[in-house]
Amino acid sequence: MQEHNLWLITVDTPTGQQQGSLELHLSDDSWQGRLFNDSGELAIKNGKINAESLSWEVRLAQPIAMTIACHARVNGNTMEGVATVAAFGDINFTGTAVTEGHADL
């Protein structure tokens, strides 16, 4: 998997599309990172790498406490994935890798 450190993410929520960014720090079969959105910064938990796939969890405290399980497939500079939210089921998201010096957050 190519190492892209920053991704712009679009999530198709029940209330419309939301934007954010995902910062990755890859190692052999795991990764760490942070997710930034309108709610602020969220830490990534249990980040795993399997070939061209990533998985991770995000813990929300507001508006209600919940854990969101995410799975994504990376293909070059694009990412497609699903976030499983207990109250809403599966929510699709996409991502585009940010090349150096071109972040527009």
Summary of the structure (lengths in Angstrom):
residues: 105
radius of gyration: 12.9
end to end distance: 24.0
largest distance: 37.7
contacts: 286
relative contact order: 0.22
helix: 0%
strand: 70%
